[in-house]
Amino acid sequence: MPLRRLLAALLVCFSLSAQAQSRADDPAHAFRQSWSGFAEYSNTSSHIVLGVAQNRRLAALGFGYSLRLLHTRHFDWYYAPEVLPLVMIQDPVATQTLTFRDLGSFTQSAPTFSSCRPSTQTIPAHPVGPPAVTLETSCDTRWTYAGGLSPLGQRFNFRPRRRIQPFVIGNAGFLVAPRDIPVDDSSRFNFTFEFGAGVELRRSQRHSWALEYRLHHLSNDYTGTNNPGVDNQILRLTYSLSR
């Protein structure tokens, strides 16, 4: 019995010593957890990873949380999920007007897979006669609201003892919209994944700013009739309140 008590006392002392050492070695600029708000923007989309749909703008406001899972001398590993209550996606829209000389006009509008280019095509009734059919294409854009969640975020901050810390990040989740995006007959529900890198400036023990670049992909994984996918290059600015 005395031996068991001695071993238990040693175990408790070792645990308290390890915790004290962890707190002592924890540098002032290595945050354990933080809450953040961010704004991000992408001016266009193109084929980068898997996406096909072009000329899509993306703007978003969101919130994030990070919890440190591992602290070492050279890097900190964080679990970093995000909530995106406001995501706006702009799609190019082509409006085609088909005019028959004797039957009138018929108009149809729809988002395009690629860039929209205005044009006018005519089919004459005779080589020297007036056009029998005219196809006119005009271009516009539409914004679609979406919201979502990215619960799989992982971030690695390097040089945790410094105020300026480079980092890499990856995340995945989903977006839900009131109509199909990025084109008709695709899906209102889309999966997302992204990865990128940035620099975080930790101004104090509680406040930091971060600027980062991300590659963002959106697609429905063939749950819809069409699945063009969208790849955006995103710039994000983040403010964090930490402890």
Biotite code that builds the C-alpha atoms (Angstrom):
import biotite.structure as struc

atoms = struc.array([
    struc.Atom([0.000, 0.000, 0.000], chain_id="A", res_id=1, res_name="MET", atom_name="CA", element="C"),
    struc.Atom([2.774, 2.564, 0.810], chain_id="A", res_id=2, res_name="PRO", atom_name="CA", element="C"),
    struc.Atom([4.384, 1.778, -2.583], chain_id="A", res_id=3, res_name="LEU", atom_name="CA", element="C"),
    struc.Atom([1.103, 2.405, -4.417], chain_id="A", res_id=4, res_name="ARG", atom_name="CA", element="C"),
    struc.Atom([0.686, 5.692, -2.603], chain_id="A", res_id=5, res_name="ARG", atom_name="CA", element="C"),
    struc.Atom([4.248, 6.680, -3.452], chain_id="A", res_id=6, res_name="LEU", atom_name="CA", element="C"),
    struc.Atom([3.747, 5.833, -7.129], chain_id="A", res_id=7, res_name="LEU", atom_name="CA", element="C"),
    struc.Atom([0.460, 7.791, -7.195], chain_id="A", res_id=8, res_name="ALA", atom_name="CA", element="C"),
    struc.Atom([2.131, 10.778, -5.541], chain_id="A", res_id=9, res_name="ALA", atom_name="CA", element="C"),
    struc.Atom([5.008, 10.631, -8.045], chain_id="A", res_id=10, res_name="LEU", atom_name="CA", element="C"),
    struc.Atom([2.529, 10.417, -10.936], chain_id="A", res_id=11, res_name="LEU", atom_name="CA", element="C"),
    struc.Atom([0.625, 13.468, -9.675], chain_id="A", res_id=12, res_name="VAL", atom_name="CA", element="C"),
    struc.Atom([3.857, 15.408, -9.180], chain_id="A", res_id=13, res_name="CYS", atom_name="CA", element="C"),
    struc.Atom([5.044, 14.471, -12.678], chain_id="A", res_id=14, res_name="PHE", atom_name="CA", element="C"),
    struc.Atom([1.732, 15.553, -14.205], chain_id="A", res_id=15, res_name="SER", atom_name="CA", element="C"),
    struc.Atom([1.766, 18.895, -12.414], chain_id="A", res_id=16, res_name="LEU", atom_name="CA", element="C"),
    struc.Atom([5.393, 19.413, -13.360], chain_id="A", res_id=17, res_name="SER", atom_name="CA", element="C"),
    struc.Atom([4.648, 18.646, -17.027], chain_id="A", res_id=18, res_name="ALA", atom_name="CA", element="C"),
    struc.Atom([1.731, 21.082, -17.065], chain_id="A", res_id=19, res_name="GLN", atom_name="CA", element="C"),
    struc.Atom([3.805, 23.785, -15.416], chain_id="A", res_id=20, res_name="ALA", atom_name="CA", element="C"),
    struc.Atom([6.630, 23.165, -17.891], chain_id="A", res_id=21, res_name="GLN", atom_name="CA", element="C"),
    struc.Atom([4.137, 23.347, -20.784], chain_id="A", res_id=22, res_name="SER", atom_name="CA", element="C"),
    struc.Atom([2.824, 26.693, -19.550], chain_id="A", res_id=23, res_name="ARG", atom_name="CA", element="C"),
    struc.Atom([6.363, 27.951, -18.941], chain_id="A", res_id=24, res_name="ALA", atom_name="CA", element="C"),
    struc.Atom([7.486, 26.936, -22.428], chain_id="A", res_id=25, res_name="ASP", atom_name="CA", element="C"),
    struc.Atom([4.354, 28.357, -24.038], chain_id="A", res_id=26, res_name="ASP", atom_name="CA", element="C"),
    struc.Atom([5.541, 31.527, -25.820], chain_id="A", res_id=27, res_name="PRO", atom_name="CA", element="C"),
    struc.Atom([3.512, 34.708, -25.621], chain_id="A", res_id=28, res_name="ALA", atom_name="CA", element="C"),
    struc.Atom([2.588, 34.564, -29.331], chain_id="A", res_id=29, res_name="HIS", atom_name="CA", element="C"),
    struc.Atom([1.488, 30.908, -29.453], chain_id="A", res_id=30, res_name="ALA", atom_name="CA", element="C"),
    struc.Atom([-2.286, 31.116, -29.022], chain_id="A", res_id=31, res_name="PHE", atom_name="CA", element="C"),
    struc.Atom([-4.117, 28.148, -27.552], chain_id="A", res_id=32, res_name="ARG", atom_name="CA", element="C"),
    struc.Atom([-7.495, 29.035, -29.033], chain_id="A", res_id=33, res_name="GLN", atom_name="CA", element="C"),
    struc.Atom([-9.004, 31.946, -30.919], chain_id="A", res_id=34, res_name="SER", atom_name="CA", element="C"),
    struc.Atom([-12.197, 33.305, -32.459], chain_id="A", res_id=35, res_name="TRP", atom_name="CA", element="C"),
    struc.Atom([-12.015, 35.175, -35.736], chain_id="A", res_id=36, res_name="SER", atom_name="CA", element="C"),
    struc.Atom([-13.955, 37.069, -38.383], chain_id="A", res_id=37, res_name="GLY", atom_name="CA", element="C"),
    struc.Atom([-12.878, 37.236, -42.012], chain_id="A", res_id=38, res_name="PHE", atom_name="CA", element="C"),
    struc.Atom([-13.690, 38.718, -45.409], chain_id="A", res_id=39, res_name="ALA", atom_name="CA", element="C"),
    struc.Atom([-12.608, 37.166, -48.699], chain_id="A", res_id=40, res_name="GLU", atom_name="CA", element="C"),
    struc.Atom([-12.903, 37.946, -52.401], chain_id="A", res_id=41, res_name="TYR", atom_name="CA", element="C"),
    struc.Atom([-12.132, 36.396, -55.788], chain_id="A", res_id=42, res_name="SER", atom_name="CA", element="C"),
    struc.Atom([-12.527, 38.377, -58.997], chain_id="A", res_id=43, res_name="ASN", atom_name="CA", element="C"),
    struc.Atom([-12.868, 35.437, -61.392], chain_id="A", res_id=44, res_name="THR", atom_name="CA", element="C"),
    struc.Atom([-12.682, 31.662, -61.778], chain_id="A", res_id=45, res_name="SER", atom_name="CA", element="C"),
    struc.Atom([-10.800, 29.406, -64.198], chain_id="A", res_id=46, res_name="SER", atom_name="CA", element="C"),
    struc.Atom([-9.624, 25.824, -64.540], chain_id="A", res_id=47, res_name="HIS", atom_name="CA", element="C"),
    struc.Atom([-7.032, 25.411, -61.774], chain_id="A", res_id=48, res_name="ILE", atom_name="CA", element="C"),
    struc.Atom([-7.767, 22.095, -60.033], chain_id="A", res_id=49, res_name="VAL", atom_name="CA", element="C"),
    struc.Atom([-11.043, 20.494, -61.164], chain_id="A", res_id=50, res_name="LEU", atom_name="CA", element="C"),
    struc.Atom([-13.331, 23.408, -62.042], chain_id="A", res_id=51, res_name="GLY", atom_name="CA", element="C"),
    struc.Atom([-14.662, 24.140, -65.536], chain_id="A", res_id=52, res_name="VAL", atom_name="CA", element="C"),
    struc.Atom([-17.039, 27.089, -65.000], chain_id="A", res_id=53, res_name="ALA", atom_name="CA", element="C"),
    struc.Atom([-15.348, 30.406, -65.791], chain_id="A", res_id=54, res_name="GLN", atom_name="CA", element="C"),
    struc.Atom([-15.815, 34.074, -64.881], chain_id="A", res_id=55, res_name="ASN", atom_name="CA", element="C"),
    struc.Atom([-17.376, 33.470, -61.450], chain_id="A", res_id=56, res_name="ARG", atom_name="CA", element="C"),
    struc.Atom([-16.801, 36.084, -58.775], chain_id="A", res_id=57, res_name="ARG", atom_name="CA", element="C"),
    struc.Atom([-16.961, 35.078, -55.118], chain_id="A", res_id=58, res_name="LEU", atom_name="CA", element="C"),
    struc.Atom([-17.249, 37.249, -52.016], chain_id="A", res_id=59, res_name="ALA", atom_name="CA", element="C"),
    struc.Atom([-17.831, 36.025, -48.458], chain_id="A", res_id=60, res_name="ALA", atom_name="CA", element="C"),
    struc.Atom([-17.992, 36.997, -44.805], chain_id="A", res_id=61, res_name="LEU", atom_name="CA", element="C"),
    struc.Atom([-17.523, 34.365, -42.127], chain_id="A", res_id=62, res_name="GLY", atom_name="CA", element="C"),
    struc.Atom([-16.380, 33.331, -38.691], chain_id="A", res_id=63, res_name="PHE", atom_name="CA", element="C"),
    struc.Atom([-13.772, 30.860, -37.538], chain_id="A", res_id=64, res_name="GLY", atom_name="CA", element="C"),
    struc.Atom([-12.545, 29.099, -34.420], chain_id="A", res_id=65, res_name="TYR", atom_name="CA", element="C"),
    struc.Atom([-9.169, 27.506, -33.817], chain_id="A", res_id=66, res_name="SER", atom_name="CA", element="C"),
    struc.Atom([-8.039, 25.137, -31.079], chain_id="A", res_id=67, res_name="LEU", atom_name="CA", element="C"),
    struc.Atom([-4.403, 24.194, -30.707], chain_id="A", res_id=68, res_name="ARG", atom_name="CA", element="C"),
    struc.Atom([-3.887, 20.444, -30.861], chain_id="A", res_id=69, res_name="LEU", atom_name="CA", element="C"),
    struc.Atom([-0.101, 20.331, -30.694], chain_id="A", res_id=70, res_name="LEU", atom_name="CA", element="C"),
    struc.Atom([2.603, 22.807, -29.719], chain_id="A", res_id=71, res_name="HIS", atom_name="CA", element="C"),
    struc.Atom([6.255, 22.291, -30.645], chain_id="A", res_id=72, res_name="THR", atom_name="CA", element="C"),
    struc.Atom([9.284, 24.524, -30.901], chain_id="A", res_id=73, res_name="ARG", atom_name="CA", element="C"),
    struc.Atom([8.891, 24.840, -34.689], chain_id="A", res_id=74, res_name="HIS", atom_name="CA", element="C"),
    struc.Atom([5.140, 24.770, -35.355], chain_id="A", res_id=75, res_name="PHE", atom_name="CA", element="C"),
    struc.Atom([1.660, 24.805, -33.826], chain_id="A", res_id=76, res_name="ASP", atom_name="CA", element="C"),
    struc.Atom([-1.079, 22.525, -35.149], chain_id="A", res_id=77, res_name="TRP", atom_name="CA", element="C"),
    struc.Atom([-4.664, 23.863, -34.938], chain_id="A", res_id=78, res_name="TYR", atom_name="CA", element="C"),
    struc.Atom([-8.122, 22.493, -35.583], chain_id="A", res_id=79, res_name="TYR", atom_name="CA", element="C"),
    struc.Atom([-9.793, 25.371, -37.470], chain_id="A", res_id=80, res_name="ALA", atom_name="CA", element="C"),
    struc.Atom([-13.473, 24.992, -38.504], chain_id="A", res_id=81, res_name="PRO", atom_name="CA", element="C"),
    struc.Atom([-15.339, 27.859, -40.173], chain_id="A", res_id=82, res_name="GLU", atom_name="CA", element="C"),
    struc.Atom([-18.935, 29.093, -40.526], chain_id="A", res_id=83, res_name="VAL", atom_name="CA", element="C"),
    struc.Atom([-19.904, 30.990, -43.691], chain_id="A", res_id=84, res_name="LEU", atom_name="CA", element="C"),
    struc.Atom([-23.275, 32.750, -43.213], chain_id="A", res_id=85, res_name="PRO", atom_name="CA", element="C"),
    struc.Atom([-22.832, 35.037, -46.239], chain_id="A", res_id=86, res_name="LEU", atom_name="CA", element="C"),
    struc.Atom([-21.353, 33.837, -49.528], chain_id="A", res_id=87, res_name="VAL", atom_name="CA", element="C"),
    struc.Atom([-22.171, 35.652, -52.772], chain_id="A", res_id=88, res_name="MET", atom_name="CA", element="C"),
    struc.Atom([-21.411, 34.030, -56.133], chain_id="A", res_id=89, res_name="ILE", atom_name="CA", element="C"),
    struc.Atom([-21.722, 35.964, -59.396], chain_id="A", res_id=90, res_name="GLN", atom_name="CA", element="C"),
    struc.Atom([-22.446, 33.994, -62.582], chain_id="A", res_id=91, res_name="ASP", atom_name="CA", element="C"),
    struc.Atom([-22.385, 35.248, -66.188], chain_id="A", res_id=92, res_name="PRO", atom_name="CA", element="C"),
    struc.Atom([-25.833, 35.062, -67.789], chain_id="A", res_id=93, res_name="VAL", atom_name="CA", element="C"),
    struc.Atom([-26.554, 34.920, -71.536], chain_id="A", res_id=94, res_name="ALA", atom_name="CA", element="C"),
    struc.Atom([-29.926, 36.100, -72.845], chain_id="A", res_id=95, res_name="THR", atom_name="CA", element="C"),
    struc.Atom([-30.763, 34.788, -76.298], chain_id="A", res_id=96, res_name="GLN", atom_name="CA", element="C"),
    struc.Atom([-33.571, 36.322, -78.367], chain_id="A", res_id=97, res_name="THR", atom_name="CA", element="C"),
    struc.Atom([-34.692, 34.373, -81.436], chain_id="A", res_id=98, res_name="LEU", atom_name="CA", element="C"),
    struc.Atom([-36.746, 36.524, -83.801], chain_id="A", res_id=99, res_name="THR", atom_name="CA", element="C"),
    struc.Atom([-38.744, 35.102, -86.724], chain_id="A", res_id=100, res_name="PHE", atom_name="CA", element="C"),
    struc.Atom([-39.872, 37.567, -89.342], chain_id="A", res_id=101, res_name="ARG", atom_name="CA", element="C"),
    struc.Atom([-43.406, 36.193, -89.394], chain_id="A", res_id=102, res_name="ASP", atom_name="CA", element="C"),
    struc.Atom([-43.805, 34.632, -85.911], chain_id="A", res_id=103, res_name="LEU", atom_name="CA", element="C"),
    struc.Atom([-42.333, 37.162, -83.484], chain_id="A", res_id=104, res_name="GLY", atom_name="CA", element="C"),
    struc.Atom([-39.624, 36.776, -80.819], chain_id="A", res_id=105, res_name="SER", atom_name="CA", element="C"),
    struc.Atom([-38.739, 34.193, -78.179], chain_id="A", res_id=106, res_name="PHE", atom_name="CA", element="C"),
    struc.Atom([-36.331, 34.946, -75.308], chain_id="A", res_id=107, res_name="THR", atom_name="CA", element="C"),
    struc.Atom([-34.427, 32.661, -72.923], chain_id="A", res_id=108, res_name="GLN", atom_name="CA", element="C"),
    struc.Atom([-31.855, 33.474, -70.212], chain_id="A", res_id=109, res_name="SER", atom_name="CA", element="C"),
    struc.Atom([-29.464, 31.091, -68.474], chain_id="A", res_id=110, res_name="ALA", atom_name="CA", element="C"),
    struc.Atom([-26.028, 31.108, -66.799], chain_id="A", res_id=111, res_name="PRO", atom_name="CA", element="C"),
    struc.Atom([-23.192, 30.057, -69.091], chain_id="A", res_id=112, res_name="THR", atom_name="CA", element="C"),
    struc.Atom([-20.357, 27.608, -68.453], chain_id="A", res_id=113, res_name="PHE", atom_name="CA", element="C"),
    struc.Atom([-17.773, 30.014, -69.870], chain_id="A", res_id=114, res_name="SER", atom_name="CA", element="C"),
    struc.Atom([-17.546, 33.712, -70.682], chain_id="A", res_id=115, res_name="SER", atom_name="CA", element="C"),
    struc.Atom([-20.569, 35.300, -72.333], chain_id="A", res_id=116, res_name="CYS", atom_name="CA", element="C"),
    struc.Atom([-19.986, 37.226, -75.586], chain_id="A", res_id=117, res_name="ARG", atom_name="CA", element="C"),
    struc.Atom([-22.678, 39.399, -77.166], chain_id="A", res_id=118, res_name="PRO", atom_name="CA", element="C"),
    struc.Atom([-23.410, 38.581, -80.803], chain_id="A", res_id=119, res_name="SER", atom_name="CA", element="C"),
    struc.Atom([-26.003, 38.813, -83.578], chain_id="A", res_id=120, res_name="THR", atom_name="CA", element="C"),
    struc.Atom([-26.574, 36.132, -86.196], chain_id="A", res_id=121, res_name="GLN", atom_name="CA", element="C"),
    struc.Atom([-28.995, 36.325, -89.124], chain_id="A", res_id=122, res_name="THR", atom_name="CA", element="C"),
    struc.Atom([-30.350, 33.853, -91.653], chain_id="A", res_id=123, res_name="ILE", atom_name="CA", element="C"),
    struc.Atom([-31.714, 35.582, -94.775], chain_id="A", res_id=124, res_name="PRO", atom_name="CA", element="C"),
    struc.Atom([-34.812, 34.275, -96.514], chain_id="A", res_id=125, res_name="ALA", atom_name="CA", element="C"),
    struc.Atom([-33.135, 34.933, -99.893], chain_id="A", res_id=126, res_name="HIS", atom_name="CA", element="C"),
    struc.Atom([-29.587, 35.960, -100.812], chain_id="A", res_id=127, res_name="PRO", atom_name="CA", element="C"),
    struc.Atom([-30.718, 39.550, -101.294], chain_id="A", res_id=128, res_name="VAL", atom_name="CA", element="C"),
    struc.Atom([-33.794, 39.562, -99.034], chain_id="A", res_id=129, res_name="GLY", atom_name="CA", element="C"),
    struc.Atom([-34.336, 40.651, -95.422], chain_id="A", res_id=130, res_name="PRO", atom_name="CA", element="C"),
    struc.Atom([-33.384, 38.211, -92.633], chain_id="A", res_id=131, res_name="PRO", atom_name="CA", element="C"),
    struc.Atom([-35.918, 35.500, -91.908], chain_id="A", res_id=132, res_name="ALA", atom_name="CA", element="C"),
    struc.Atom([-34.397, 34.565, -88.518], chain_id="A", res_id=133, res_name="VAL", atom_name="CA", element="C"),
    struc.Atom([-32.258, 36.645, -86.152], chain_id="A", res_id=134, res_name="THR", atom_name="CA", element="C"),
    struc.Atom([-30.465, 35.245, -83.082], chain_id="A", res_id=135, res_name="LEU", atom_name="CA", element="C"),
    struc.Atom([-29.293, 37.968, -80.712], chain_id="A", res_id=136, res_name="GLU", atom_name="CA", element="C"),
    struc.Atom([-27.181, 37.226, -77.607], chain_id="A", res_id=137, res_name="THR", atom_name="CA", element="C"),
    struc.Atom([-26.770, 39.776, -74.810], chain_id="A", res_id=138, res_name="SER", atom_name="CA", element="C"),
    struc.Atom([-24.763, 39.367, -71.613], chain_id="A", res_id=139, res_name="CYS", atom_name="CA", element="C"),
    struc.Atom([-25.453, 40.120, -67.973], chain_id="A", res_id=140, res_name="ASP", atom_name="CA", element="C"),
    struc.Atom([-24.612, 38.718, -64.532], chain_id="A", res_id=141, res_name="THR", atom_name="CA", element="C"),
    struc.Atom([-26.544, 37.475, -61.510], chain_id="A", res_id=142, res_name="ARG", atom_name="CA", element="C"),
    struc.Atom([-25.599, 37.151, -57.852], chain_id="A", res_id=143, res_name="TRP", atom_name="CA", element="C"),
    struc.Atom([-26.652, 34.120, -55.825], chain_id="A", res_id=144, res_name="THR", atom_name="CA", element="C"),
    struc.Atom([-26.580, 33.941, -52.036], chain_id="A", res_id=145, res_name="TYR", atom_name="CA", element="C"),
    struc.Atom([-25.240, 30.819, -50.329], chain_id="A", res_id=146, res_name="ALA", atom_name="CA", element="C"),
    struc.Atom([-24.344, 29.780, -46.793], chain_id="A", res_id=147, res_name="GLY", atom_name="CA", element="C"),
    struc.Atom([-22.402, 26.883, -45.424], chain_id="A", res_id=148, res_name="GLY", atom_name="CA", element="C"),
    struc.Atom([-20.015, 25.235, -43.033], chain_id="A", res_id=149, res_name="LEU", atom_name="CA", element="C"),
    struc.Atom([-16.412, 24.035, -43.315], chain_id="A", res_id=150, res_name="SER", atom_name="CA", element="C"),
    struc.Atom([-15.843, 21.771, -40.293], chain_id="A", res_id=151, res_name="PRO", atom_name="CA", element="C"),
    struc.Atom([-12.613, 19.998, -41.320], chain_id="A", res_id=152, res_name="LEU", atom_name="CA", element="C"),
    struc.Atom([-10.119, 22.866, -41.085], chain_id="A", res_id=153, res_name="GLY", atom_name="CA", element="C"),
    struc.Atom([-6.487, 22.145, -40.241], chain_id="A", res_id=154, res_name="GLN", atom_name="CA", element="C"),
    struc.Atom([-3.823, 24.851, -39.872], chain_id="A", res_id=155, res_name="ARG", atom_name="CA", element="C"),
    struc.Atom([-0.097, 24.751, -39.173], chain_id="A", res_id=156, res_name="PHE", atom_name="CA", element="C"),
    struc.Atom([1.572, 27.920, -37.873], chain_id="A", res_id=157, res_name="ASN", atom_name="CA", element="C"),
    struc.Atom([5.345, 27.986, -38.159], chain_id="A", res_id=158, res_name="PHE", atom_name="CA", element="C"),
    struc.Atom([7.774, 29.907, -35.913], chain_id="A", res_id=159, res_name="ARG", atom_name="CA", element="C"),
    struc.Atom([5.253, 30.026, -33.005], chain_id="A", res_id=160, res_name="PRO", atom_name="CA", element="C"),
    struc.Atom([7.655, 32.054, -30.843], chain_id="A", res_id=161, res_name="ARG", atom_name="CA", element="C"),
    struc.Atom([7.628, 34.979, -33.298], chain_id="A", res_id=162, res_name="ARG", atom_name="CA", element="C"),
    struc.Atom([5.092, 37.728, -33.828], chain_id="A", res_id=163, res_name="ARG", atom_name="CA", element="C"),
    struc.Atom([5.072, 37.134, -37.598], chain_id="A", res_id=164, res_name="ILE", atom_name="CA", element="C"),
    struc.Atom([4.100, 33.530, -38.329], chain_id="A", res_id=165, res_name="GLN", atom_name="CA", element="C"),
    struc.Atom([3.714, 31.947, -41.783], chain_id="A", res_id=166, res_name="PRO", atom_name="CA", element="C"),
    struc.Atom([1.087, 29.221, -41.983], chain_id="A", res_id=167, res_name="PHE", atom_name="CA", element="C"),
    struc.Atom([-0.530, 26.683, -44.286], chain_id="A", res_id=168, res_name="VAL", atom_name="CA", element="C"),
    struc.Atom([-4.190, 25.688, -44.121], chain_id="A", res_id=169, res_name="ILE", atom_name="CA", element="C"),
    struc.Atom([-6.689, 23.269, -45.600], chain_id="A", res_id=170, res_name="GLY", atom_name="CA", element="C"),
    struc.Atom([-10.440, 22.929, -45.136], chain_id="A", res_id=171, res_name="ASN", atom_name="CA", element="C"),
    struc.Atom([-13.528, 21.205, -46.552], chain_id="A", res_id=172, res_name="ALA", atom_name="CA", element="C"),
    struc.Atom([-17.289, 21.505, -46.160], chain_id="A", res_id=173, res_name="GLY", atom_name="CA", element="C"),
    struc.Atom([-20.400, 22.503, -48.086], chain_id="A", res_id=174, res_name="PHE", atom_name="CA", element="C"),
    struc.Atom([-22.490, 25.432, -49.379], chain_id="A", res_id=175, res_name="LEU", atom_name="CA", element="C"),
    struc.Atom([-26.282, 25.571, -49.810], chain_id="A", res_id=176, res_name="VAL", atom_name="CA", element="C"),
    struc.Atom([-28.027, 28.084, -52.117], chain_id="A", res_id=177, res_name="ALA", atom_name="CA", element="C"),
    struc.Atom([-31.683, 28.842, -52.944], chain_id="A", res_id=178, res_name="PRO", atom_name="CA", element="C"),
    struc.Atom([-31.085, 27.917, -56.603], chain_id="A", res_id=179, res_name="ARG", atom_name="CA", element="C"),
    struc.Atom([-28.712, 25.795, -58.651], chain_id="A", res_id=180, res_name="ASP", atom_name="CA", element="C"),
    struc.Atom([-25.126, 27.056, -58.854], chain_id="A", res_id=181, res_name="ILE", atom_name="CA", element="C"),
    struc.Atom([-23.074, 27.615, -60.899], chain_id="A", res_id=182, res_name="PRO", atom_name="CA", element="C"),
    struc.Atom([-25.466, 26.717, -63.782], chain_id="A", res_id=183, res_name="VAL", atom_name="CA", element="C"),
    struc.Atom([-29.023, 25.486, -64.151], chain_id="A", res_id=184, res_name="ASP", atom_name="CA", element="C"),
    struc.Atom([-29.654, 21.751, -63.645], chain_id="A", res_id=185, res_name="ASP", atom_name="CA", element="C"),
    struc.Atom([-26.629, 21.419, -61.376], chain_id="A", res_id=186, res_name="SER", atom_name="CA", element="C"),
    struc.Atom([-27.413, 21.529, -57.632], chain_id="A", res_id=187, res_name="SER", atom_name="CA", element="C"),
    struc.Atom([-28.329, 23.845, -54.772], chain_id="A", res_id=188, res_name="ARG", atom_name="CA", element="C"),
    struc.Atom([-26.045, 21.800, -52.506], chain_id="A", res_id=189, res_name="PHE", atom_name="CA", element="C"),
    struc.Atom([-22.323, 21.868, -53.303], chain_id="A", res_id=190, res_name="ASN", atom_name="CA", element="C"),
    struc.Atom([-19.258, 20.440, -51.620], chain_id="A", res_id=191, res_name="PHE", atom_name="CA", element="C"),
    struc.Atom([-16.201, 22.626, -51.108], chain_id="A", res_id=192, res_name="THR", atom_name="CA", element="C"),
    struc.Atom([-12.538, 22.158, -50.361], chain_id="A", res_id=193, res_name="PHE", atom_name="CA", element="C"),
    struc.Atom([-9.678, 24.654, -50.241], chain_id="A", res_id=194, res_name="GLU", atom_name="CA", element="C"),
    struc.Atom([-6.026, 24.945, -49.334], chain_id="A", res_id=195, res_name="PHE", atom_name="CA", element="C"),
    struc.Atom([-3.610, 27.820, -49.107], chain_id="A", res_id=196, res_name="GLY", atom_name="CA", element="C"),
    struc.Atom([-0.988, 29.749, -47.166], chain_id="A", res_id=197, res_name="ALA", atom_name="CA", element="C"),
    struc.Atom([-0.593, 33.091, -45.489], chain_id="A", res_id=198, res_name="GLY", atom_name="CA", element="C"),
    struc.Atom([1.100, 35.235, -42.878], chain_id="A", res_id=199, res_name="VAL", atom_name="CA", element="C"),
    struc.Atom([-0.271, 36.064, -39.427], chain_id="A", res_id=200, res_name="GLU", atom_name="CA", element="C"),
    struc.Atom([0.811, 39.135, -37.474], chain_id="A", res_id=201, res_name="LEU", atom_name="CA", element="C"),
    struc.Atom([0.230, 38.665, -33.752], chain_id="A", res_id=202, res_name="ARG", atom_name="CA", element="C"),
    struc.Atom([0.101, 42.210, -32.420], chain_id="A", res_id=203, res_name="ARG", atom_name="CA", element="C"),
    struc.Atom([-0.283, 41.149, -28.772], chain_id="A", res_id=204, res_name="SER", atom_name="CA", element="C"),
    struc.Atom([-1.183, 38.141, -26.657], chain_id="A", res_id=205, res_name="GLN", atom_name="CA", element="C"),
    struc.Atom([-4.833, 38.499, -27.682], chain_id="A", res_id=206, res_name="ARG", atom_name="CA", element="C"),
    struc.Atom([-5.048, 40.133, -31.124], chain_id="A", res_id=207, res_name="HIS", atom_name="CA", element="C"),
    struc.Atom([-3.805, 39.190, -34.572], chain_id="A", res_id=208, res_name="SER", atom_name="CA", element="C"),
    struc.Atom([-4.312, 39.931, -38.275], chain_id="A", res_id=209, res_name="TRP", atom_name="CA", element="C"),
    struc.Atom([-3.762, 37.461, -41.097], chain_id="A", res_id=210, res_name="ALA", atom_name="CA", element="C"),
    struc.Atom([-3.554, 37.799, -44.872], chain_id="A", res_id=211, res_name="LEU", atom_name="CA", element="C"),
    struc.Atom([-3.786, 34.630, -46.914], chain_id="A", res_id=212, res_name="GLU", atom_name="CA", element="C"),
    struc.Atom([-4.192, 33.175, -50.380], chain_id="A", res_id=213, res_name="TYR", atom_name="CA", element="C"),
    struc.Atom([-6.420, 30.140, -50.994], chain_id="A", res_id=214, res_name="ARG", atom_name="CA", element="C"),
    struc.Atom([-7.413, 27.894, -53.880], chain_id="A", res_id=215, res_name="LEU", atom_name="CA", element="C"),
    struc.Atom([-11.131, 27.206, -53.462], chain_id="A", res_id=216, res_name="HIS", atom_name="CA", element="C"),
    struc.Atom([-13.113, 24.495, -55.286], chain_id="A", res_id=217, res_name="HIS", atom_name="CA", element="C"),
    struc.Atom([-16.907, 24.090, -55.398], chain_id="A", res_id=218, res_name="LEU", atom_name="CA", element="C"),
    struc.Atom([-18.839, 21.241, -57.060], chain_id="A", res_id=219, res_name="SER", atom_name="CA", element="C"),
    struc.Atom([-21.800, 18.917, -56.479], chain_id="A", res_id=220, res_name="ASN", atom_name="CA", element="C"),
    struc.Atom([-19.868, 15.646, -56.986], chain_id="A", res_id=221, res_name="ASP", atom_name="CA", element="C"),
    struc.Atom([-22.263, 14.633, -59.799], chain_id="A", res_id=222, res_name="TYR", atom_name="CA", element="C"),
    struc.Atom([-25.358, 14.700, -57.624], chain_id="A", res_id=223, res_name="THR", atom_name="CA", element="C"),
    struc.Atom([-26.864, 17.033, -60.271], chain_id="A", res_id=224, res_name="GLY", atom_name="CA", element="C"),
    struc.Atom([-27.316, 16.710, -64.025], chain_id="A", res_id=225, res_name="THR", atom_name="CA", element="C"),
    struc.Atom([-24.503, 19.219, -64.629], chain_id="A", res_id=226, res_name="ASN", atom_name="CA", element="C"),
    struc.Atom([-21.337, 19.423, -62.555], chain_id="A", res_id=227, res_name="ASN", atom_name="CA", element="C"),
    struc.Atom([-18.953, 21.974, -64.092], chain_id="A", res_id=228, res_name="PRO", atom_name="CA", element="C"),
    struc.Atom([-17.274, 22.884, -60.783], chain_id="A", res_id=229, res_name="GLY", atom_name="CA", element="C"),
    struc.Atom([-15.752, 26.256, -59.909], chain_id="A", res_id=230, res_name="VAL", atom_name="CA", element="C"),
    struc.Atom([-12.121, 27.031, -59.009], chain_id="A", res_id=231, res_name="ASP", atom_name="CA", element="C"),
    struc.Atom([-11.412, 30.420, -57.434], chain_id="A", res_id=232, res_name="ASN", atom_name="CA", element="C"),
    struc.Atom([-8.220, 32.069, -56.263], chain_id="A", res_id=233, res_name="GLN", atom_name="CA", element="C"),
    struc.Atom([-9.193, 33.854, -53.058], chain_id="A", res_id=234, res_name="ILE", atom_name="CA", element="C"),
    struc.Atom([-7.598, 36.594, -50.977], chain_id="A", res_id=235, res_name="LEU", atom_name="CA", element="C"),
    struc.Atom([-8.709, 36.629, -47.341], chain_id="A", res_id=236, res_name="ARG", atom_name="CA", element="C"),
    struc.Atom([-8.222, 39.095, -44.482], chain_id="A", res_id=237, res_name="LEU", atom_name="CA", element="C"),
    struc.Atom([-8.802, 37.762, -40.947], chain_id="A", res_id=238, res_name="THR", atom_name="CA", element="C"),
    struc.Atom([-8.941, 39.365, -37.523], chain_id="A", res_id=239, res_name="TYR", atom_name="CA", element="C"),
    struc.Atom([-8.598, 37.064, -34.493], chain_id="A", res_id=240, res_name="SER", atom_name="CA", element="C"),
    struc.Atom([-9.216, 37.465, -30.797], chain_id="A", res_id=241, res_name="LEU", atom_name="CA", element="C"),
    struc.Atom([-7.236, 34.845, -28.907], chain_id="A", res_id=242, res_name="SER", atom_name="CA", element="C"),
    struc.Atom([-6.294, 33.508, -25.516], chain_id="A", res_id=243, res_name="ARG", atom_name="CA", element="C"),
])
